[in-house]
Structures are given as C-alpha cells and as structure tokens.
Amino acid sequence: MSPIEIGFLIFLGLLCLLLLTGIPIAFGLAFMSAVGIFIVLGGSSALSVLATVAYSAVSGFALTCIPLYIFMGSLITVTGLGSKLYGGMYKWLSWVPGGLAVASTVACGVFAAVSGSSVATASVMSSLALPEMKQRNYEDSLATASIAAGGTLGILIPPSIPMIVYGIATKTSIGELFLAGVIPGIMLMSLFVCYEIIASLRGAAPVEEIKSLWKEKLIALLDIAPFLLLIIFILGSIYAGIATPTEAAAVGVVVTMILGLAYRKLNIQKIWVALEVSTRTTAMLLMIIMGAMLFGYLLAAIDFPQSLVTLANEMEISRWWILIAINIIFIILGCFMETISIIVICAPIVVPIIIQLGWDPVWFGVIMTINMEMALITPPVGLNLFVVKDVAKDVELKTIIKGVVPFIIIMAIAIVLVTLLPELALWLPDRMK
C-alpha cells in the first residue's frame, strides 16, 4: 500500500477516536474528511470542492423521500394507529401458542413497513404489548426480546431510512433496495415467529390463549386494513413503476393523514408535533449524509477501495473470506455504534470492493441491513434494548439481553441464507426491471 493509503488508515483510527469523544457523527466525519482532502489534494485550493460536494450531497431529488417517510412514521405514531394494528393482529393470532408475542412480532413487521424506523416501532409496540404479556405471565425475556427484535424489522421491510442512506451513499437504486428487502424481511419475521412458538411450547408463555370469535376477527380487519392499504400504495406503486420512492412517500403521507382524520385521531396539534419531530430527524440525517459524501469523495480521490482489492488479490484471499471478514467487522461495530453511523462510514469503503469482487450492491445492501438489525439489539449500544427497557422498568437489562440472543442467532442464519441464495433478495428487483 502507498504512503497515502497507509496515512488513510491512520486517518480512520483518528476518526474513530474523535467519535469516541462524543462529537456528533456528522461533524466528526465532515471535519476529518475536510482535513484529509486538504492534505491529499494539495492544500487550501482543494478545499473549494467542499462546498460543491456538500451541496450536491443534499440537493438530490432522491433525498426528498427521507423527510416524507419520517413524517409519515411520525403521523402514525402521534395518531395512535399502532394500537389498532396490534389489537387486530392479536384477534387473528390469539389461537397460536405465545399469541401475544407472535402478534407483537407480526405487528412490528407491518408497522415497520409504513414507519421506516426500528426505534419508533419498538417504542410503540413496547407500550402496547408489554403490559399485556406481563399480565398473561409471559417470561420477561421472551416478552421484551420479541419486541426488541421485532422492532428491528423496521429497517429491513421497506420503506427503510437506513436503506435510503445506503442507496445515496453508494449510488444504488433506492427502489431496488426497497424491493430487495421484502422477501428477506418476511422470511426473518417468519423465523422470529417460529422461534416464539417453540419457546412458548417449552414454557416461556401460556400455550392456551384466548380464542377470538370470527365476528371479532372480521371487525379486527378494519384495524389492520389501513396499514395494508398503505403498504399497497407505497410498494405497489413502486413495483408497478407508477411512482418513484419519493412520489410513493408523498402518497403515503396523504393516505396516512386521511386515515388519521377518518379515525378522528388527527388534529392540528398532532400534525405540528409530527412536523417538529420530522424536521429534527431529517436535519440530523442530512448532515450525516453530507459528511458521508465528503468521506466518499476522499476515498475516491485516493482510490482506497481498489487498493484493498488489489491487496487481497496479491495475497490470494478468497472473496468469500473477505465477505465473512466484512460481516464480522459489522457485528463488532454494531456493538459500539448506531446503524446510520456504520453505514455512512463503511458503505463507501466496502461497496466498491463488493462490486469489484463481482457481487451485486443491492444484494449486499440487504446483507448489510440485516447486520444493522443485529446492531440494534447487541449490547452495549443496542438502541432497541434501551427503548424496551425504558418501558419495562422492572425488568433487568441482562434479562432482555438474554432474551435477544436467539434472535441474534436467527439473524445470523438469515445472513447466511441470503448470502447462499441471492435470489431471496434479487428476485423482486429483477422482476421490476
């Protein structure tokens, strides 16, 4: 490796140290990237590219979908439509062993498909499902872990904010990424449900659940239908080629507001709260994306990804070992960093390597997203663990961590399945072309 590339590795180490001081990821990444550009590209004159890169990073039309999806998820949260979804799901799944846990996971999957946020999904479902499961004598580990893990589906089942960030950072089609996450997301949700049923049969939850009458189930469809309608509008319009992800997000916002008004759950005050939350979250994400684009520009300037591929070829390392090493790195980073930070730092480095090794960036986007799901429930910085803990105040954190271990193993299995069977991720995107 050249002196510049060795210097870049030192740069990465300094960046990690800077982030450990607690500085926001966006500012740390932008500052270190500016320093790197100054050194590598020839002094102060090179800094003229900063404004151009930063502006182009946040002025693209594709970015418009971020505030729209965030606003849609905020509207769903403030209107309380999630409670209707959970109640309807339980009516239909009450006959299943561990029906409350299963209903929580399925509701998380559906809620995730219209909110795009794992933390929001875990927060809403914790407040709804945990009291019910505690009352029915579910083991604390299963009750809390089913929601913490179920909430992670929010970044795999589209729309997904991390997938949007990945797509922008790597110039990968966001529409294809959304479609690629559908089958793996349903598969992972099904694996979670299978485990919960087995755990319930082994005594972690009551086997005999309250049976719902068919009349109650049919009425419950009225609570589930709005979410199915949203999914059809969003994914259906993208899949049919009628709308871009941004246009689908706009339609989703309108439909969500109509549903909120129809259920008499939406007013001006709640709209204002949703707008305030969405504005803050969007500003944070756009700053992160700006830092990521500057970082990507620096990487391209020194041709760092190509150097890593050349080094691997010279050492005759199999591309499969490289993929395994990348996944291990993601798992380790996930223990200490949140998902967006990992994506904006690692994706510009790793994805060019993946492409040069002959793999599809859309397929790898799904693998990376599942890794990010694991990051949400791996201690010590698993955000969903603390979201659930905040609701389940009487449950020790170690109990929640013990409960999520089987779900982490299931996610690892899902990564293996998607790796060995790429069509799980690529079948739907290929049909769209």
C-alpha positions as CSV (number, residue, x, y, z in Angstrom):
1,M,0.0,0.0,0.0
2,S,1.2,3.5,-0.8
3,P,2.1,6.1,1.9
4,I,-1.2,7.9,1.2
5,E,-3.2,4.8,1.8
6,I,-1.3,4.0,5.0
7,G,-2.0,7.6,6.1
8,F,-5.7,7.0,5.3
9,L,-5.7,4.0,7.7
10,I,-4.3,6.3,10.4
11,F,-7.0,8.8,9.4
12,L,-9.7,6.2,10.1
13,G,-8.2,5.5,13.5
14,L,-8.2,9.2,14.4
15,L,-11.8,9.4,13.2
16,C,-12.8,6.6,15.5
17,L,-11.1,8.3,18.4
18,L,-12.8,11.5,17.6
19,L,-16.2,9.8,17.6
20,L,-15.5,8.2,20.9
21,T,-15.3,11.7,22.4
22,G,-19.0,12.1,21.8
23,I,-18.9,14.5,18.9
24,P,-21.9,14.1,16.5
25,I,-21.0,11.7,13.7
26,A,-21.9,14.3,11.0
27,F,-19.5,16.9,12.3
28,G,-16.7,14.4,13.1
29,L,-16.9,12.9,9.6
30,A,-17.1,16.2,7.8
31,F,-14.2,17.7,9.8
32,M,-11.9,14.7,9.3
33,S,-12.9,14.5,5.6
34,A,-12.0,18.2,5.1
35,V,-8.7,17.6,6.8
36,G,-8.0,14.6,4.6
37,I,-8.9,16.5,1.4
38,F,-6.7,19.4,2.5
39,I,-3.7,17.1,2.9
40,V,-4.3,14.7,-0.1
41,L,-5.4,17.1,-2.8
42,G,-3.0,19.9,-2.3
43,G,-3.7,22.5,0.4
44,S,-6.3,25.2,0.7
45,S,-7.2,25.3,-3.0
46,A,-8.5,21.8,-2.7
47,L,-11.0,22.9,-0.1
48,S,-13.1,24.6,-2.8
49,V,-14.5,21.2,-3.5
50,L,-16.1,21.0,-0.1
51,A,-19.0,23.4,-0.9
52,T,-19.7,21.6,-4.2
53,V,-19.7,18.1,-2.7
54,A,-21.7,19.2,0.3
55,Y,-24.3,20.9,-1.8
56,S,-24.7,18.0,-4.2
57,A,-25.0,15.6,-1.3
58,V,-28.2,17.2,0.0
59,S,-29.8,18.7,-3.1
60,G,-30.7,15.5,-5.0
61,F,-34.3,14.7,-5.7
62,A,-33.9,11.2,-4.1
63,L,-33.4,12.8,-0.7
64,T,-36.9,14.2,-0.7
65,C,-38.2,10.8,0.3
66,I,-36.4,10.9,3.7
67,P,-38.5,13.7,5.3
68,L,-41.6,12.3,3.8
69,Y,-41.2,8.8,5.2
70,I,-40.1,10.2,8.5
71,F,-43.2,12.4,8.6
72,M,-45.4,9.5,7.7
73,G,-44.0,7.4,10.5
74,S,-44.4,10.4,12.9
75,L,-48.1,10.8,11.9
76,I,-48.7,7.1,12.6
77,T,-47.1,7.4,16.0
78,V,-48.9,10.5,17.2
79,T,-52.3,9.3,15.9
80,G,-52.0,6.0,17.9
81,L,-53.0,3.9,14.9
82,G,-50.4,1.3,16.1
83,S,-52.7,0.3,18.9
84,K,-55.4,-0.6,16.5
85,L,-52.9,-2.7,14.4
86,Y,-51.7,-4.6,17.5
87,G,-55.2,-5.3,18.7
88,G,-56.3,-6.5,15.3
89,M,-53.3,-8.8,14.9
90,Y,-53.9,-10.4,18.3
91,K,-57.5,-11.1,17.4
92,W,-56.3,-13.1,14.4
93,L,-53.3,-14.8,16.1
94,S,-54.8,-15.5,19.6
95,W,-55.0,-19.2,18.8
96,V,-51.2,-19.6,18.3
97,P,-49.0,-20.7,21.2
98,G,-47.5,-17.5,22.5
99,G,-50.1,-15.5,20.6
100,L,-49.2,-12.1,22.2
101,A,-45.5,-12.4,21.3
102,V,-46.4,-13.6,17.8
103,A,-48.9,-10.8,17.4
104,S,-46.3,-8.3,18.6
105,T,-43.7,-9.5,16.0
106,V,-46.2,-9.5,13.1
107,A,-47.5,-6.1,14.2
108,C,-43.9,-4.9,14.3
109,G,-43.3,-6.1,10.8
110,V,-46.4,-4.4,9.4
111,F,-45.9,-1.2,11.4
112,A,-42.3,-1.2,10.2
113,A,-43.5,-1.4,6.6
114,V,-45.1,2.0,6.9
115,S,-43.0,3.8,9.5
116,G,-39.4,3.0,8.3
117,S,-38.0,3.3,11.8
118,S,-36.9,0.4,14.1
119,V,-36.7,2.6,17.2
120,A,-40.2,4.0,16.6
121,T,-41.6,0.5,16.0
122,A,-40.0,-0.8,19.2
123,S,-41.2,2.2,21.2
124,V,-44.9,2.0,20.1
125,M,-45.1,-1.8,20.4
126,S,-43.4,-1.9,23.8
127,S,-46.1,0.4,25.3
128,L,-48.9,-1.7,23.8
129,A,-47.7,-5.3,24.1
130,L,-45.5,-5.5,27.2
131,P,-48.3,-4.8,29.8
132,E,-50.5,-7.4,28.1
133,M,-47.7,-10.1,28.1
134,K,-46.8,-9.3,31.7
135,Q,-50.4,-9.7,32.7
136,R,-50.6,-13.1,30.9
137,N,-47.4,-14.4,32.7
138,Y,-45.1,-14.4,29.8
139,E,-41.4,-14.8,30.7
140,D,-39.8,-11.4,30.8
141,S,-37.0,-12.5,28.5
142,L,-39.4,-13.6,25.7
143,A,-41.8,-10.7,26.1
144,T,-39.1,-8.0,25.9
145,A,-36.9,-9.7,23.3
146,S,-39.8,-10.3,20.9
147,I,-40.5,-6.6,20.7
148,A,-36.8,-5.5,20.7
149,A,-36.1,-8.0,17.9
150,G,-39.4,-7.4,16.1
151,G,-38.7,-3.7,16.1
152,T,-35.5,-4.2,14.0
153,L,-37.7,-5.3,11.1
154,G,-38.3,-1.6,10.6
155,I,-35.0,-1.2,8.7
156,L,-35.4,-4.3,6.5
157,I,-39.0,-4.2,5.5
158,P,-39.5,-1.2,3.3
159,P,-39.6,1.8,3.5
160,S,-36.3,1.9,5.3
161,I,-34.4,5.0,6.3
162,P,-31.1,3.2,6.5
163,M,-31.6,1.7,3.1
164,I,-32.2,5.2,1.7
165,V,-29.0,6.3,3.3
166,Y,-27.2,3.3,1.9
167,G,-28.6,3.9,-1.5
168,I,-27.5,7.5,-1.5
169,A,-24.0,6.8,-0.1
170,T,-23.4,4.1,-2.7
171,K,-25.4,5.4,-5.6
172,T,-27.6,2.3,-5.5
173,S,-31.3,2.4,-6.7
174,I,-33.4,3.0,-3.6
175,G,-36.4,1.4,-5.3
176,E,-34.5,-1.8,-5.9
177,L,-33.2,-1.8,-2.4
178,F,-36.8,-1.5,-1.1
179,L,-38.0,-4.4,-3.2
180,A,-34.9,-6.5,-2.2
181,G,-35.8,-6.1,1.5
182,V,-39.4,-7.5,1.1
183,I,-38.7,-11.3,0.9
184,P,-35.8,-11.4,3.4
185,G,-38.0,-9.2,5.7
186,I,-40.9,-11.6,5.6
187,M,-38.5,-14.6,5.9
188,L,-36.9,-13.1,9.0
189,M,-40.3,-12.2,10.6
190,S,-41.4,-15.8,10.0
191,L,-38.3,-17.2,11.6
192,F,-38.9,-15.0,14.6
193,V,-42.5,-16.3,14.9
194,C,-41.3,-19.9,14.6
195,Y,-38.9,-19.4,17.5
196,E,-41.6,-17.7,19.6
197,I,-44.0,-20.6,19.1
198,I,-41.3,-23.1,20.0
199,A,-40.3,-21.1,23.1
200,S,-43.9,-20.9,24.1
201,L,-44.4,-24.6,23.8
202,R,-41.4,-25.1,26.0
203,G,-43.0,-23.0,28.8
204,A,-41.9,-19.4,28.1
205,A,-45.5,-18.3,27.6
206,P,-49.1,-19.7,28.0
207,V,-49.9,-22.3,25.4
208,E,-53.6,-21.8,25.7
209,E,-54.6,-18.4,24.5
210,I,-58.0,-16.6,24.5
211,K,-59.8,-17.7,21.3
212,S,-61.4,-14.9,19.2
213,L,-64.7,-15.3,17.5
214,W,-64.9,-15.0,13.7
215,K,-67.1,-11.9,14.2
216,E,-64.3,-10.3,16.3
217,K,-61.7,-11.2,13.7
218,L,-63.7,-9.7,10.8
219,I,-64.2,-6.5,12.8
220,A,-60.4,-6.5,13.6
221,L,-59.7,-6.4,9.8
222,L,-60.9,-2.8,9.9
223,D,-58.0,-2.0,12.2
224,I,-55.5,-3.9,10.1
225,A,-56.8,-2.7,6.7
226,P,-55.3,0.8,6.9
227,F,-51.8,-0.5,7.2
228,L,-52.3,-3.0,4.4
229,L,-53.7,-0.1,2.3
230,L,-50.6,2.0,3.0
231,I,-48.3,-0.9,2.1
232,I,-50.2,-1.4,-1.2
233,F,-50.0,2.3,-2.1
234,I,-46.3,2.6,-1.3
235,L,-44.8,-0.7,-2.5
236,G,-47.4,-1.4,-5.1
237,S,-46.9,2.0,-6.8
238,I,-43.1,1.5,-6.8
239,Y,-43.3,-2.1,-8.0
240,A,-45.7,-1.2,-10.8
241,G,-43.5,1.6,-12.0
242,I,-46.2,4.1,-11.4
243,A,-44.3,6.1,-8.8
244,T,-40.7,6.7,-7.6
245,P,-39.9,6.1,-3.9
246,T,-40.3,9.8,-3.3
247,E,-43.7,10.0,-5.0
248,A,-44.8,6.9,-3.2
249,A,-43.8,8.5,0.1
250,A,-45.8,11.6,-0.7
251,V,-48.9,9.4,-1.4
252,G,-48.2,7.6,1.8
253,V,-48.3,10.9,3.8
254,V,-51.6,11.9,2.2
255,V,-53.2,8.5,2.9
256,T,-51.9,8.5,6.5
257,M,-53.4,11.9,7.1
258,I,-56.7,10.8,5.6
259,L,-56.8,7.7,7.8
260,G,-55.9,9.8,10.9
261,L,-58.9,12.1,10.1
262,A,-61.2,9.2,9.4
263,Y,-60.4,7.6,12.8
264,R,-60.7,11.1,14.4
265,K,-57.1,10.7,15.7
266,L,-55.5,13.6,13.9
267,N,-55.7,17.3,14.7
268,I,-53.5,20.4,14.1
269,Q,-51.6,20.0,17.3
270,K,-50.6,16.4,16.4
271,I,-49.6,17.4,12.9
272,W,-47.4,20.1,14.4
273,V,-45.8,17.6,16.8
274,A,-45.2,15.2,13.9
275,L,-43.7,18.1,11.8
276,E,-41.4,19.1,14.6
277,V,-40.1,15.6,15.2
278,S,-39.7,15.0,11.4
279,T,-37.8,18.3,10.9
280,R,-35.2,17.5,13.7
281,T,-34.7,13.9,12.5
282,T,-34.4,15.0,8.8
283,A,-31.9,17.7,9.6
284,M,-29.7,15.2,11.5
285,L,-29.8,12.7,8.7
286,L,-29.0,15.2,6.0
287,M,-26.0,16.4,8.0
288,I,-24.8,12.8,8.3
289,I,-25.3,12.3,4.6
290,M,-23.3,15.4,3.8
291,G,-20.4,14.1,6.0
292,A,-20.7,10.7,4.3
293,M,-20.4,12.3,0.8
294,L,-17.3,14.2,1.7
295,F,-15.9,11.0,3.1
296,G,-16.7,9.1,-0.1
297,Y,-15.1,11.9,-2.2
298,L,-11.9,11.4,-0.2
299,L,-12.0,7.7,-0.7
300,A,-12.4,8.1,-4.4
301,A,-9.5,10.6,-4.5
302,I,-7.0,8.1,-3.2
303,D,-8.6,5.0,-4.8
304,F,-8.7,3.3,-1.5
305,P,-11.2,0.5,-2.2
306,Q,-9.3,-0.6,-5.4
307,S,-6.1,-0.7,-3.4
308,L,-7.8,-3.1,-0.9
309,V,-9.0,-5.4,-3.7
310,T,-5.5,-5.4,-5.3
311,L,-4.0,-6.2,-1.9
312,A,-6.5,-9.1,-1.4
313,N,-5.7,-10.4,-4.9
314,E,-2.0,-10.3,-4.2
315,M,-2.5,-12.2,-1.0
316,E,-4.8,-14.7,-2.9
317,I,-7.6,-14.3,-0.4
318,S,-10.9,-15.8,-1.4
319,R,-13.7,-13.3,-1.9
320,W,-15.8,-15.4,0.5
321,W,-13.3,-14.9,3.3
322,I,-13.4,-11.2,2.5
323,L,-17.2,-11.2,2.8
324,I,-17.0,-13.1,6.1
325,A,-14.5,-10.6,7.4
326,I,-16.7,-7.7,6.4
327,N,-19.7,-9.3,8.3
328,I,-17.6,-9.8,11.4
329,I,-16.4,-6.2,11.3
330,F,-20.1,-5.1,11.0
331,I,-21.0,-7.2,14.0
332,I,-18.2,-5.8,16.1
333,L,-19.0,-2.2,15.1
334,G,-22.7,-2.8,15.8
335,C,-21.8,-3.4,19.5
336,F,-20.5,0.1,19.8
337,M,-22.1,2.3,17.1
338,E,-25.5,3.1,15.8
339,T,-26.7,2.0,12.4
340,I,-26.6,5.2,10.4
341,S,-23.0,5.9,11.6
342,I,-21.9,2.4,10.5
343,I,-23.5,2.8,7.1
344,V,-22.1,6.2,6.2
345,I,-18.6,5.3,7.3
346,C,-18.4,1.7,6.0
347,A,-20.6,1.7,2.9
348,P,-18.4,4.0,0.7
349,I,-15.3,1.8,1.6
350,V,-16.9,-1.6,1.4
351,V,-19.4,-1.5,-1.5
352,P,-16.8,-0.6,-4.3
353,I,-14.9,-3.7,-3.0
354,I,-18.1,-5.8,-3.2
355,I,-18.7,-4.7,-6.8
356,Q,-15.1,-5.4,-7.9
357,L,-15.4,-8.8,-6.4
358,G,-18.4,-9.5,-8.7
359,W,-21.3,-9.1,-6.3
360,D,-24.5,-7.1,-6.6
361,P,-24.6,-3.9,-4.4
362,V,-28.4,-4.3,-4.0
363,W,-27.9,-7.9,-2.6
364,F,-25.1,-6.6,-0.3
365,G,-27.4,-3.8,0.8
366,V,-29.8,-6.4,2.3
367,I,-26.9,-8.3,4.0
368,M,-25.6,-5.0,5.5
369,T,-29.1,-4.1,6.6
370,I,-29.6,-7.4,8.5
371,N,-26.2,-6.7,10.1
372,M,-27.6,-3.3,11.2
373,E,-30.6,-5.1,12.6
374,M,-28.3,-7.1,14.8
375,A,-26.6,-3.8,15.8
376,L,-29.9,-2.6,17.2
377,I,-30.1,-5.4,19.8
378,T,-26.4,-6.1,20.5
379,P,-25.1,-4.6,23.8
380,P,-23.7,-2.3,24.9
381,V,-25.2,0.2,22.4
382,G,-28.2,-1.7,21.1
383,L,-30.8,1.1,20.9
384,N,-33.8,-1.2,20.9
385,L,-32.7,-2.8,24.1
386,F,-32.9,0.6,25.9
387,V,-36.2,1.5,24.2
388,V,-37.8,-1.6,25.6
389,K,-36.0,-1.3,28.9
390,D,-37.5,2.2,29.3
391,V,-41.0,0.7,29.2
392,A,-40.2,-2.5,31.1
393,K,-38.7,-0.6,34.1
394,D,-39.0,-3.7,36.4
395,V,-37.0,-6.0,34.0
396,E,-33.2,-6.1,34.3
397,L,-31.3,-5.3,31.2
398,K,-29.4,-8.6,31.4
399,T,-32.8,-10.4,31.1
400,I,-33.6,-8.5,27.9
401,I,-30.1,-9.3,26.5
402,K,-30.5,-13.0,27.4
403,G,-33.8,-13.0,25.5
404,V,-32.4,-11.4,22.3
405,V,-29.6,-13.9,21.9
406,P,-31.7,-16.5,20.0
407,F,-33.0,-13.7,17.7
408,I,-29.4,-12.6,17.0
409,I,-28.6,-16.2,16.0
410,I,-31.7,-16.2,13.8
411,M,-30.4,-13.0,12.1
412,A,-27.0,-14.6,11.5
413,I,-28.8,-17.6,9.9
414,A,-30.7,-15.1,7.7
415,I,-27.4,-13.6,6.6
416,V,-26.2,-17.0,5.6
417,L,-29.4,-17.8,3.7
418,V,-29.3,-14.5,1.7
419,T,-25.6,-15.0,1.0
420,L,-26.1,-18.5,-0.3
421,L,-29.4,-17.8,-2.0
422,P,-29.1,-14.3,-3.6
423,E,-32.4,-14.7,-5.3
424,L,-34.1,-14.1,-1.9
425,A,-33.0,-10.5,-2.2
426,L,-32.8,-10.1,-6.0
427,W,-35.9,-11.8,-7.3
428,L,-38.3,-8.9,-6.8
429,P,-35.9,-6.2,-8.1
430,D,-35.2,-8.3,-11.2
431,R,-38.9,-8.6,-11.9
432,M,-39.1,-4.7,-11.8
433,K,-36.5,-4.2,-14.5
